[in-house]
């Protein structure tokens, strides 16, 4: 199956026409698509429209902004936007997976219609909120798409890169964490018993023992702290003066947030760092292409493919993607 068309209603710069038809409908090739246009012509709106509708494999959080709603004039915004996608060329297994929401096109072939409705509403206290509903099915007969079905539609998304090195650095908002967590190394194992957690626990234990057992001139650092702390408590509360060094949490998320990724070469330019980031992101795609029969469209979105890459690197990257599409079991859509 593949995404054959995307329609935008009151989304970004695309309004809804007077007859209720979408502001724009884009018809897509089942394998490779390239969007070319001037600045602010709507390329990102199309990419984000697909991403908002389908979600991403790396489970990134999507927060809707005021600017997502069509603005006919300054400080005046629409109170809703809709994004509609049509999937065609479904296999029998794919039709079975989406049976509850399935319809048929004019030729009698399987078709799947998705629509994301985002509307501004107010609760009983007058507080405004966004009502978000992802529905599927024929118009006027839609129903909510369940989680299992949504997971089959998620896309691999390579965001526009301004600073690839920042994306691969450790931290709470690390993109690398989302990529790694979606990889089979971490996704298909019980996190509590993961080998990486055992390694970190042993390392933490050795570091803690160092501060407890390492003596300089008859004193350990932890004992010095406890001796000072004991002066703050009376004799009945001396147990509260006991202290212990702890290095870090040993759950898998905490460990992955401390990782960074770089090549062994130093002082790489932005173009080479972008290629490293793209290779890392494509781990998510290769994860889904590792089986012979894949259910779902397997869409990969690459935004601003030219960012910081010289022409030869752009061509090599595009040729790589073309070669991926030639592989026997590859039903991807780029």
N, C-alpha and C positions, 0 to 999 in steps of 0.2 A: 504494500500500500504506500501511497505517497500523498503529500499535500498538493492538490491540484489548483486550488485557488484560495485567496485570502481577501476578505472584504472588510473595510474599515468604515464605521459609522460614528461621526462626531469624535474621532480620535486624532489628537494632535492637529495638524493643519487640514485634515480631511473632514469636511462637514457631512451631513446627511442631506441628500437632494430633496426637493419639495415633494417628489412623488414617493419618498420613503426609501429610495434606492441608496446604496452606499456611496460615500464620497469617492472611493476608489476601489477597484477590484483588480488584483494582480493574479495573472494566470501563470502557473509555475511548471517548469520542466521536471520530469520525474527523477532526473539525476543531478544535473549541474545547472546552477542559476547564477548569473552575475548581474548585480544592480549597479547601474552607472547613472550619475546625475550630478547636477550642481549642488552647492551647499544649500541646505534647507529645502531641498526638493522632495524630501519624504523617504529617503532610503532607510534611515534609522527607524522611522515610524513603522515601516514594513517589517524590519527585523524584530523590533520590540513587540509588534503586534503578534508575530508568531511565538515569541518567547512568553508573552503574557498569557496567550491562549493555551500553550502546551506545557509551560514550566520547563525546568532544566534538570538534567541528570545530577548536577552537583548541588541541587536543593537550595540554590541561592534564594534569599528572601526578596520578594518583589513588593515594593511599596508604591502605590499609585500617588501621583502628584497632581496638583491643580493644572499643571501644564499638559497633562495627558488628555484633558477635556478640550474640545474644540472651542476656540475663542473668536466669535465674529467681530468683536471690537475690544479695545483696551479695557481690562478689568471686568469683562463680561464673558462668562464661561457657560458652556452647556451643562445641564444637570445630569447627563448620562453619556456613556459611550459604549458601543458594541463592537466586538471583533468576531468575525465569522470565518471559519475554515471548512473547506470541503475536501475529504479524502476519497480517493478512488483507487481502482485496481487492487482491491482487497483479495487476499487468498481465502480459501475456505476456512482455514484455521483463524485468520484474522476476523473474518465475518462471524465466526463462532464466539470469539472473544468480545465482540461488540454487538452481539445479537440483539440485545434489548433496545439498542438505539439505531439499529441498521435501517437503511432505506435503499431505494433503487433509483438509478438514473434513467434517462429517456431510453437507453438501450437495454434496460433491464438488468444492468450490472450492479454489484454491491456499491453502496455509497455511504459515507459517514459524515454527518454534518455536526460541527461543534460551534457553539456560540458562547462567548464570554460577555455577560451583561454586568456593567458597573454603573450603579446609580446612586446619586446623592439623596439621602433621606434624613429625617429627623426623628429621634425617639420621643417618648412621651414627655421628657424633660426639656425638649427643644434643642437637644444637642445633636449636631449634624454628624452623620457617619456615612461610610460607603458600603452599600450593599453589593456584594460580589457573588455572582452565581455563574458556575460553569455548567452548561446544559448541552445535551446532545439529542438528536432526533429531528424528524421533519418539523417544519415551521408550524407553530401552534400546538404541537404534540411533543414538545421537548420534556425531558426529565433530567435530573441531576446525574452526572457521570460519576461512578464510584471510584474509590481510590485505586483499586487494582487496574481498572481500565485506564485511568489517567497516567499511571506509571508506565504503561506501554507506549505512550505518546511523547514522553519527555525528550527534549532536544539537548545536544551538546553545544554549548555556547562559548565562543571565543570572543571576549569583549574587546573593544577598541583599546589599544595599549598606548598610554602616554609614558609610563614608567614600568617596564616589565619587571625590573629588579624588585620594585616594591610589592608586586603581586606574589613574588616567591620568597619573601622575607617572613620570619616568624611573627606571631602576634595573634590577638583575639580575632581580627578580621582577615586572617590569612586565607587567601584563595587556595593555596596549596593543601590546606586541611580538607576543603570540600572535594578536591580532586582525588586525594588519597583515600578518603573515606568511601568513595564510590568505586574504588578499585577492588578486585576480588581478594587481594592480599588482606584487606581489612573488612570488606563488606560481607564476605561469606564465612566469617569466623566468629566464634563467641568472644566478644571483646574482653570479658573478665579473665579469660584464660589465654589471651594472646601472648605470644613469646616476647613481644616488645615490652609488655607490662612487667613480665618477670624480670627482664634485663634491667628495667628502670628501678624496680623495687630493690634489687640486689645492689645497684649502684647507690641508691639513696641510703641503704643500710650501712654501706661502707663509709659513706661521707659522715653520717650521723655518729658512727662509732669513732671516727677520727676526732671529732670535737669532744667526745666523751672520754677518750683514752689517751689523746695526745697531751703529754705533760711538758711544760717548759718551766724549769726552775721549781718543780714540785707542784705546779698548778695547771689545771686544764681550764680552757675558756669557759666551759659550761659551769664548772665549779665556782669560778670567779663571779659569774653572773648570779648563781644561786646564793652565794654568800652575801652579796649586796642585797638581793631581793629578800632574804630572810630577815633583814633589819626592819623591813616594812610590816612584818606580821608579828603578833604575839606568840607565845609558846604553843597555844592551842591551834594555831593556824599555820604552823610551819610547813605542813604538807603542800600548801599553796605556793611555796617558794621553789618548788621543783620545776625545772625548765628542760626543754629538749629542742634541739635544732631539727627542723624538718626541711628537706630540700625543695620538694615540689609535690604536687598531686601526681598520682601514677595511673589515673584513668587514661584511656586511649586518646581522647580529645585533647587533654592537657599536654600529652607527649607530642602529638602531631603539631600543636600550635607552636612548639619550640623549634620546629624544623625549618630550615631554609634550603634552597636548591640553587646550585651554581655549577658551572663547569670548572674543570681543573685549570683552565686558562684564566688569567687575571686581566682586569681592565678591558672587558668586552664592551663593545659599543652597543647602542640600543637595538640595532638590527639583530645582532647575534643573540641578545637576551630575549628579544621577541620570539626568535625561532625556538629557543629553549622552552619558553612558556607555551608556545603552540604545540611542541612535541609532548609536553606534560599534559596539556588539555586533551590531546588526542588519545591519551591512555583511556579516557572515558569511552571514546568511540570504539577503540579496539576491543574493549571489554565486551561490547555488544556484538561485535563482528566475529567473535571467536567460536560461535556455534553455527552449525550448518543451516538450521532453519530458525529464522528470527521472526518474531511476531512484532509488528509495529513499523513505523515509517523510518526510524533511524535518521533523523534530521540533524545536520550539523550547520550551525550559523557561525560565519566568520565575518566580523565587522571590521571594516577598514583594513583589508588584507595588505594594503601597500604601506601601512604605518612603519616608518623607519627602515623599510627594506628597499635595497637597491633593485633595479629592474631585473637583474639576473636571479636574485633570490626570490623575487615574486614569481618569476617563470618556473623556477625549480619547485616552489611550493605548489603552484597550480598543477604542474605535471605530476607531482606526487599524488595530489587528490584525484587526478584523472586516472592514474594507475590503480589507486584504491578501488575506483568504481569498476575496473575491469576484472577484479577478482571474482572467482566463481560464485561465491555465496554473498556477495556484497549487493544489498538492495538499498544502499544509502542514498540520501538526497542532500546535496550540499547547496 
